[in-house]
């Protein structure tokens, strides 16, 4: 597939059209979000677009810096105008599963600090009910085995600790990730609340009532979905 017909790229570039001069932006993490960062870098270079951005991961930070995109932290800003990010699944009401790339905590913090969160994805990410993609749950390293048992009781599945090169995966925040093959999630908002109450759980990959708009690219173009 050529770059021009890449659905992830088409969805991401549509979202970047929303960016206006002077905006404070959140930059997501993942393969689709990377296309958005790339297009934003082009606009900063070619249009002298003035933006300041908060990245959601070290990987995104490195990409943005390489493209000359100005970065700030929440020590500098309190509220963001717009965040553009991808998703592993998009369900009804723009409820999402995120965290396949391991940046779920920072992604949720940035989304929650934004006036508007826009999701970019290809049509394979649309589902009738969340849960086909294993739900990531970020947990503190201490007693993670105990936390995993608590998560199993709540989700009704056997969480798998994520590994990288044979070792337990570490997020940018120094935590571990449990990937939970929940199957269909009947009530994402309720499950999100239950998981957040568990000692040892830092954050879940359920994003409910955060996304306002989605650009979803398929063979027939880019579909715009509003919540």
C-alpha positions in Angstrom: 0.0 0.0 0.0 1.4 3.4 -1.0 1.7 6.2 1.5 -0.9 8.2 -0.3 -3.5 5.5 0.1 -2.6 4.5 3.6 -5.8 4.8 5.6 -4.0 5.7 8.8 -2.3 8.5 7.1 -5.5 9.8 5.4 -7.3 9.8 8.8 -4.5 11.5 10.6 -4.0 14.2 8.0 -7.7 15.1 8.0 -7.5 15.6 11.8 -4.5 17.9 11.4 -6.6 20.2 9.3 -8.4 21.2 12.5 -5.2 22.7 13.9 -5.2 26.5 14.0 -2.4 29.0 14.6 -1.7 29.5 18.3 -3.2 26.2 19.5 -2.0 24.2 22.4 -2.0 20.5 21.3 -1.7 17.0 22.7 0.2 14.6 20.5 -0.8 11.0 20.8 1.2 7.8 20.5 1.1 5.0 18.0 1.3 4.3 14.3 -1.6 6.5 13.3 -0.8 9.3 15.6 2.7 9.3 14.2 1.2 10.3 10.8 -0.5 13.2 12.5 2.7 14.4 14.1 4.5 14.1 10.7 1.8 16.2 9.0 1.9 18.7 11.8 5.7 19.0 11.4 5.1 19.8 7.7 2.7 22.6 8.6 5.0 24.0 11.2 7.8 24.1 8.6 5.8 25.2 5.5 3.2 27.5 7.0 5.1 28.8 10.0 2.2 27.4 12.0 2.6 28.4 15.7 1.7 25.7 18.1 2.9 24.3 21.4 2.5 20.6 22.1 2.5 18.1 24.9 3.6 14.6 23.8 2.1 11.5 25.4 5.3 9.4 25.2 9.0 9.6 24.8 8.7 8.1 21.3 6.3 10.9 20.3 8.5 13.5 22.0 11.5 12.3 19.9 9.6 12.5 16.7 8.2 15.9 17.4 11.6 17.3 18.3 13.1 15.9 15.1 10.5 17.8 13.1 11.0 21.1 14.9 7.6 21.1 16.7 7.7 23.2 19.9 7.0 21.2 23.1 5.9 22.2 26.5 4.8 20.5 29.7 1.9 20.9 32.1 4.2 23.1 34.2 3.8 25.6 31.3 0.2 25.1 30.3 -3.0 24.1 32.2 -5.4 23.3 29.3 -5.0 22.0 25.8 -7.2 23.1 22.9 -7.0 19.8 21.0 -5.5 16.3 21.2 -5.1 14.0 18.3 -4.5 10.4 19.1 -5.2 6.9 17.8 -7.1 4.0 19.3 -6.9 0.2 19.4 -10.7 0.0 19.3 -13.5 2.4 18.8 -16.9 1.4 20.1 -20.4 3.0 20.4 -20.4 6.6 21.7 -16.7 6.8 20.8 -15.7 4.7 23.8 -12.2 3.5 23.2 -9.6 0.9 24.1 -6.1 2.4 24.0 -2.7 1.4 25.4 -1.4 -1.1 22.9 1.6 1.1 22.6 2.0 1.3 26.4 1.2 5.0 26.8 -2.3 4.8 28.2 -1.7 6.8 31.4 -0.1 9.8 29.7 -2.6 9.5 26.9 -5.5 9.7 29.3 -4.0 12.6 31.3 -3.5 14.6 28.1 -7.0 13.7 26.8 -8.6 14.8 30.1 -6.7 18.1 29.9 -8.0 18.8 26.4 -11.1 20.8 25.3 -11.4 18.3 22.5 -10.0 14.9 21.8 -10.0 13.7 18.2 -9.4 10.1 17.3 -7.7 8.9 14.1 -7.9 5.3 12.9 -8.6 3.0 10.0 -11.9 1.3 9.7 -10.6 -2.0 11.2 -10.7 -0.3 14.6 -14.5 0.1 14.6 -16.3 -2.5 16.7 -19.9 -3.0 17.8 -18.8 -3.6 21.3 -15.4 -3.1 22.9 -13.3 -6.0 24.0 -12.0 -7.8 21.0 -8.6 -6.1 21.6 -7.1 -7.1 25.0 -7.6 -4.4 27.5 -4.4 -2.9 28.8 -4.2 -2.1 32.5 -1.2 -0.2 33.9 -0.1 -1.4 37.4 2.6 -0.5 39.8 5.5 -3.0 39.9 5.3 -3.7 43.7 3.0 -6.7 44.3 1.9 -6.7 40.7 1.0 -10.4 41.0 -1.5 -9.5 43.7 -2.9 -6.7 41.6 -3.2 -9.1 38.6 -5.4 -11.4 40.7 -7.6 -8.5 41.7 -7.9 -7.5 38.0 -8.8 -11.1 37.1 -11.7 -11.0 39.6 -13.1 -7.8 38.1 -12.6 -8.6 34.4 -13.4 -12.3 34.6 -10.3 -13.1 32.5 -6.7 -14.1 33.0 -4.5 -11.0 32.6 -1.2 -11.5 30.8 1.8 -9.4 32.0 3.2 -7.7 28.9 6.8 -8.6 28.1 9.5 -7.0 25.9 12.6 -9.0 24.9 11.7 -11.5 27.6 11.5 -9.0 30.4 8.4 -7.4 32.0 7.5 -4.4 30.0 8.0 -1.0 31.6 6.0 2.1 30.6 7.5 5.5 30.4 6.3 5.9 34.0 8.1 2.8 35.2 5.0 0.6 35.6 3.9 -2.7 34.2 1.0 -3.5 31.8 -1.5 -6.3 32.2 -3.2 -7.2 28.9 -6.7 -8.5 29.7 -8.6 -10.6 27.1 -12.0 -9.6 28.4 -14.1 -10.4 25.4 -17.1 -8.2 24.9 -17.4 -5.4 27.5 -21.0 -4.8 28.3 -20.5 -1.6 30.3 -17.1 0.1 29.6 -17.8 3.0 32.0 -18.6 0.6 34.9 -15.6 -1.5 34.3 -13.3 1.5 34.1 -14.6 2.7 37.5 -14.2 -0.8 39.0 -10.6 -1.1 37.8 -9.6 2.3 39.1 -10.7 1.4 42.6 -8.3 -1.6 42.8 -5.1 -1.0 44.8 -2.1 -1.2 42.6 -4.0 -0.2 39.4 -2.7 3.1 38.0 -4.9 3.4 34.9 -6.9 1.3 32.4 -7.0 1.6 28.7 -10.8 2.3 28.7 -11.4 5.8 27.5 -15.0 6.7 28.0 -16.6 10.1 27.4 -13.3 11.6 26.4 -13.2 11.5 22.6 -15.4 14.1 20.8 -14.7 13.3 17.2 -13.2 10.5 15.1 -11.8 10.4 11.6 -11.9 6.8 10.4 -10.5 6.0 7.0 -11.6 3.1 4.9 -11.8 2.2 1.2 -14.5 4.7 0.5 -12.8 7.7 2.1 -12.7 9.2 5.6 -15.8 8.9 7.8 -16.3 11.6 10.4 -18.0 10.3 13.6 -19.2 12.7 16.3 -20.1 11.8 19.8 
